[in-house]
Amino acid sequence: MPAIESAIERAVAYGIDLTRLQAMLRHTPTERLEMLRTCRPQGESAVQRAAAYGIDVSLLELALTWTPTQRLQKLEELVSTVRTLHQARMKRHGT
């Protein structure tokens, strides 16, 4: 199953800070907006703020090094992998 192995090799993982998420959800949307406005350090880029918040920006930084052609190639590879996985699911489960 080379297509599935290839998909696993290209899999992307991300993490969610559940404690921070749960803390944010305890507040109303208006309170959350105010919290975001007041905790934003001035003079930092969005990427710097994301990294400070705990988001792994390494994949974004890597993607920004690719040319538009390389980005399209990656997208085409992903679409091909998704199609292969979908076909395998259809063959196995019939749905």
Secondary structure, DSSP 8 states (H G I E B T S, - for coil): -HHHHHHHHT-------HHHHHHHHTS-HHHHHHHHHHH--TT--HHHHHHHHT---HHHHHHHTS-HHHHHHHHHHHHHHHHHHHHHHHHHH--
